């Protein structure tokens, strides 16, 4: 039986809290259109609306992250009230801007969870779920988890639209999601039947008008005079207000699409119930039949050097400076410059046959099952450390896991697009669910059947999720420009590339995952690196 290992930092504390995650929809597009104006307006919104409103509702900001922020509250009720005030106050500010393309609109997600508190940050699945709820929200909307809904459903005078049970990226179990509907007319739009529309909307009109009329009055007053944000007045009620019948739970996967795409396609005043999608139906971030793209030309270096017959084939990479991360997901921000020194990386992930050599030397204790030419799977970060330790000892060379920056540099191979081959998913370039054929739902395919990127590396997207040396951090704020980002006694490490069970969005070159270092998972594998050149000095 696999046992989970734990090594929480001793300075950390745990407690139950409501976590609010927010960002501006389409921020990169807005900055590209008017950088100084957008930055100035966002700064005013933070100063006049966000910061005082959070304080007014007994919350505290953990950190600002470029266009977004992370805040914690002792009460999920106060967190939701705060989110409504922020959204309605900003909506009032936006109404004074004639060009709707220049509106600043937050997407907000709120979750109730047990989280780890450190000096200047918070960690845990509770935080990750809040970030995913935010990513799934439309501009101007507030999404809450089922845990928050159960605490506030009869305490706030507003409606809720059930979006069903959604499977969120990096979260094991599906999460029930509700969209907060402070506008009574939105409740009617969410109803499929006219009779239920009338029965639901009429009782809510008076109640919500009282509650949010005060908020709208305050928002208008705040826009013109007073920068201090007041609370929305609410009252207790015995009438269940979430009369919108929940949809049958679906296993639709929430995609971490870019905020730019959502800003272009979503209207904050329109409610469009999402379609039911089965678990077997893949999530797409782009059309599977895009316009013809020019394939990256493989490097002439398609064969590397080996230290021994069972050693990995290593390719020498030049190193350099590149822009790491993306604006597509909370965990991939901010985009920053990273510097990578020349290094060598194994051409494909470590295979079962190569792992067996470590077992034969009595250095690797775990005995996985699989085909000799397939990537070894169900490997923990600690298992991978046993392998690189054995390989270093047997070759007298300092093998290691690649850093997260090295991995992304190698995967990009000089490109700046979402995938190393282009901006859209193209069948046959990666091994994942929804990446086209070939695909085996039970195991990864032979990686050498996939085309190499411009560096000659294969499987840098799909196949197996690959461990890197870095400890997990929920964003790139504070990330070093060079080297591995390590934290003493870190419990989780980063995985890159996605796996054969991942959706297309997860095989983007900037996509990040994380997992407990001592726990094995069927889709996890790794490849190895070595600093400098992969060849010994002769």
N, C-alpha and C positions, 0 to 999 in steps of 0.2 A: 504494500500500500504506500502511495506517495504521500509524504508528510511535508507540509508547508513549513519552511524555515522563516524565522523572523529576526530582524536585527534593527529594530526601531532605534533612532537616536535617543539617548537618554534625556536630552534637553527638550524633547517633544512632549506634548500633552494632547490627549484626545477629549473631545466633547461633541455633543449633538448640537448642531447649528443649522440655520437656514443660510444657504449660499446663493448669492446673486451674481450672475455673470452677464456682462453686457458688452456690446461693441456697436460701432456705427456701420450701418449697411452701406456698401458701395464706397467706403472711405478712400480707397486707392483711386477710384474714378474721380471722386470729388477733388482730391488733392491734385490730380493731373490737370483738372480744369482750372482750378483757382487755389493754388497751394497756400498762399498767405491768407487769403480770405477764409478758406475752410479751417485752417489752423486757428485763426483768431476767433471764429465763431465757436469752435469746439472748446477752446479755452474758456470763453465766457460761459458756455453751457455748463461746463464742469464747475466753475466758480459760483455761478448764480443759481444753478438748479441741482446738479447731481450731488455735490458735496454737502450743501446744507440740508437737502431733503433726506439724505441717508442719516445725517446726524439727528435730524428732527424725529426720525423713526427708530432711534436707538440702535442704529447700525454703525459699522465702522468699515472704512475702505482698507482692504489688505494691500492693494496696489493698483495704480493706474498702468495700463499697458497700451501705450500709443493711443489708438482710438477707443479703447475699451477700459473696463475696470472690473475688479473682483471685490465684493463686499460680503460681510457676514453679519447676521442678525441672530439674536437670541430667540426671536419669535417669527415663525413663518407668516403669521398674520401681518405683522409690521413690515416684513420684507415685501409682501404682495401689495400692501397699501403704498409703500414707498415706490414700487415699480409703476403703479398706476399714476401716481402724482408726477413722476418723472416723464412718463410718456405723454400725459395730457398737457403738462406745462410746455414741453418741447413742441407738441403739436400746435399750441397757441403761438409759440415763437415762429414756427414754420409758416403759419398763416399770413405772416407779414412779409414773407418772401414770395414774390410773384412767380419766379421760375421754380417749378416743382423739382426740376433736376438738381437744384442746389439745396434741397431740404436735407437737414441732418436728422436721421431717424435711428434710434437705438433698437437693437434686437436684444431682448432680455430673457434669461432663463433662471428659474429659481428651483432649488432642490433642498430637501431636508435630509441631512445625513450625518453620520459619525465621521468627523474629520480630524486630521492631525494638525495641531497648531505649533508653529515654530516662531522664532523671533519676528520675522518679517514675511512669512508666507504660510500658506495652508496647503495640505496635500490629502490625497485619498480619492476613492471612487465618488464620494459625495461631491467633490469639486469637479471631477471629470463629467459627471452627469449634468451638473448645472451648465457647464460649458457646451455640452452637446445639445441641451435644450435650447440654449441661446442660438447655436448654429442652425437649429431647425426652425426657429421663429422667423416670421415674416417681418419686414421693416415696420416699426411702430407697435409690434405685438409683444405680449408677455406670455411665455410658456411656463407652466409649472408641472412638477412631477406629481404622481398619485399620492405620495406621502404628504406633500404640501396641501393638495386638494382636500384630503381627509381632515386636515386640521382647520381649514378655513371655510369649508363649503357652506356652512350655515351662519357664518359670521360676517361676511362681506355681501353687500347688496349689489350683486352683479351676476352675470351668467357665465357659464363655462361650456366650452365645446370639447367633448372627448375626442381625441385623435387616436385612441386605441393604444394597444401595447406595441411599442416600437423597439426595435433592436438598435442600440446606439453603439457607435464605434468604440472599441476597447472595453465595453461593458458586457459582462457575461450574460446576465439575465435581461429579458425585455423590460422596458420601463413604461408604465402608463403615463401618458402625456395629456394635459388639459390646456386649452387655450383660454385665457381670461378674456371675457367679453364685457367690458364696462359699458359699451353702447347697446341699449336694448334692441335697436334695430338689427344689430349683428346677430343677436340670438335668433331672430326671425329668419335671417339668411341661412343660418346653420340648420334650420328645420326643413326636412323634405316634404312635409305635408301641411296644407293650408290650415286645417283645423288645429293642429298642434301649434302652428305658428301663432294663431290668434290667442289660443289658450295660454301660451307661454309669454308672448310679448306684452300683452295688455297689463297683467299684474306687475310686470317688471318696469313698465314705462315710468310710473309714478315714483317707485322706490329708487330706481337708478337715477332718475332726474334729480331727486333730492340730494343723493350722494354725490354724483359727479357734476351736478350743476354748481355745487360749492367749489369743486375742484376747478371747473372751467372759469368761474368767477375769480378764483385765486390766481389761476394761470394768467388771465388777462391783466389782473392787477400787478402781478409780478413782472409781466412783460414791460409795463410802462413805468413802474415806480420802484416797488420794494424788491430787492434781490433775495430776501429771505423766503424760503418756500414753506408753506403751511401744510398740514396734513389733511387728507380727504376725510370728511366726517362720515362715519358709518354707524349702523345701529344693529342690534341683535334682532333676529327674526326666527320664527319657528317654521316658516314656509321653506321647504327645499327649493332653492333657486336654480339649481342645475337641472332644469326639466328637459333639457335636450337629451334624448336617449343616447347612451353610449353606443358607439359603433361596436360590432363584434370585434374582439381583439384581433389585430392583424400582426403579422410578423414582418411588416415592412421595415426595411432598413433605412434609417435617417442618413442622408448623404451629407458629407461635410463640403458642400459646394461653396464656391467663393461668395463673399458678400456682394461683390460686384454683380454676379449673375442674379442673385436674389433681388437686388435693388432694381434691376431692369425688368424683372418679370412679375413682381408682387406689388399689389396695392394694399395699403394698410386698412382700407375701409371695406375690402371685399373678403368674404369668407367662402372658400372653395373647399368642400370636404375632400380629403385626399382619397384616391382610389385604394381599394383593397389589393394588396400584393402578397402573394404567397411566399413562404420562406425559400422556396426553390427558385423564385424569380430573381435574377440578379439586379442589383442597383447600378444604373448607368449614370455617369457624369457627362457623357458625350455620346453622340450618335455612333453606333457600331460600324456604320458605313460612311466614314467621313470623306471629304474630298481627297484625292490621291496625295499622299505625302512622300517626300523623298526620303528614302531610308538612310540612316546614318551609315557612312562608309566605314566598314571595319578597319581597324588599324592593321598594318602589315604584321604587327606583333600578335599573331593568333596562337603562337606556341611560346610558352615561358620556360622557366628553368625549374628543375626538380633537384632536391637534395638526395632523394632516394627513390626507388621504384614505387613505394607506397606513399610518398610525400605528395602534397598538393602541387599543382602546376602554378607557378607564381609569375605574374606579369608586372613589369616595372612601369610605374606611373610617374609622370613628371612633377607633380605637385603644382602649386600656384595659388592665386587668390580668386575667390568666387563669391557670388551672392548666395547665401544659404537661407533656406526657409521659404515661406510663401505667405500670402494673405488669405489663403483658402481655409485655414483652420486655426482655432485658438492656440493650439499647441505648436504651430509652425511660425508664430509671430514672435518678435519682429524680424523682418528680413534684415540680415546683417552680413558684413564682410567677414569671411573666414579665410585663414591662410593655412595651407597644407604643404608640408615639406615633401620632397620625393619619397616614395615608399613603394613597396610591392604588395600586391593583393592576389589571393588565389583566384584563378580564372573562373571557377565554379565553386559552389558551396561544398563543404567537406562531405564525402560520400560514406555510405555504410562500409565499403571496403577499406577506406582509409581509417575509419573509426575502429574497425576490427583489429588493425595493426596495433592500436593503442591498448585494446583489450588483451591482445596476445602478449604484450609487454607487461601486463598486470598493472598498468598505470590508469586506465579508464575502467571504472567499476561497473558502470551501467551497460547493459547488454540489450540494445534495441533490436527490433526485427525489421528487415526490409531488403530490397534488391541491392546487390553490390554496387551497381552503377547509379543508383538513385541518391539524392541528398539524404543524409542521416536526419531523422526527425525525432521529436519528443525529447529534445535536449534542453536542459536548464543552463543558465549562465554559468553556474558552478561546474556543471559537466564540461562545458566548453573550456573552462579554465584548466581542467585536468588534461584535456587534449593538447592545448597549446603548451602546457608545462612539459608533457611527454615529448612533443615534437621539438621543443627547444633543447631539451636534455639529449635527445637522440641525435640531433644534428649540430649541436653546439652553436645554434643560431637563436637570437631573441625573438621567436615568433610570439604573436599576441593577437587579440581581437582588434579590428580596426576601430578608430575613433568614429564618432557619429559624423564629424565633418569629413573625414577621409571617405567614409561610405558614400555620402551624398556627392562629394566631388567625383568619385569613381563612377557613380551611377549616372550623373549628368554628362560626363565625358565631353565637357565643353559646351553643352547646350543650356538653354535658359527656359525651356518649355516644361509643361507639367509632366510629360513622360520623356524619356531620353530620345525617343524616335519622333516626337512631335507634340502638338498641343492636344490631340485627341486620342482616345483609345483606338487602336488598330488591331484587328484579329491576327493572332499568330506571333505577336511580339512578346507576350508575357503569359504566364501560366496562372490563371486565376478564374474564379467563377464569373463569367460574363466577359472574359477576355477572348472568347472565340476558341476554336479548336486548334491544337489538340488539348483536351482537358479530361482528367480522370477525377471524379468526385471523391475517390477513396484515398488517393495518394498523389504526391507530386510526380510530374513526368520527368523523363530524362532531360536534364537541363541542357545538355549539349545539342538537343534538337531545336533549341531556340536560337534566333540570330544574335550575334554579339553586338555590343554597342561600339562606339568609335574607339574605345580603348581595348577592344577585344574581349571584354568581360561578358559572361553569359549569366542569365538568371537574375539580373539586377532589377527585378520587379516580378512578384509572384514566385511560385515554387515553394520556398520556405521563408518564413520571417527570420531575419538574420540578426543575431545578437551583436551588439557593439560594446565597446568598453565603458561608455558613459553611463553615469547614474541618471535616473529619470528626473527631469524637471518639467513642470507643466507648461513652460514656454521658454523662449530663448532670452528673456530678460536676465541680464547678468552673465550670459554665456561668454566663456573665454574666446578670444579671437583665434588662438592656436591650441592644439593639444586636446586631451580628453577632459570633459567636465565631470569631475569626481567629487563626491561628498563623503566624509567619514561615516562608516556604518550604514551606507545607503541600502535600502531594502529592495528597491526595484531598479532594473536596468532597461536600456532602450533597445528596441528591435526595429529594423528597417526593412522595407521592400515589400511587405505583404506576403501572403501565401497562396497556395492553390485554392483555398477556401475563402479568400478575400474577395471583395468587390473591386471594380476597376479603380475607384477613387483611392483605395488603400495601396495601390501599386505605383502611385505617383512618386517621383524621385524625392519629394519633400515630406511625404507622409511618415508619421511617427507612431509607434506603439510602445507599450511598456508592460512589464510583467515582473512578478516576484523572482528574484535571482535564484532561489533554491527550489523552484517549482517547475516541473516538466509539463510541456503542453504539446499535443500531437503535431502542430504546424510549425514548431520552432526548430531552427537549425542555425548554422553559422558558416562563415568563411574566415580565413586567417590573413594576417598582414605581417609585414616586417619593415622596419624603418630602413630608409636608404634603398639600396638595390637588393633584389632577391637573389643575387649571385654572390658567392664567396669571392673574396679577393684572392686571386690565384698567384 
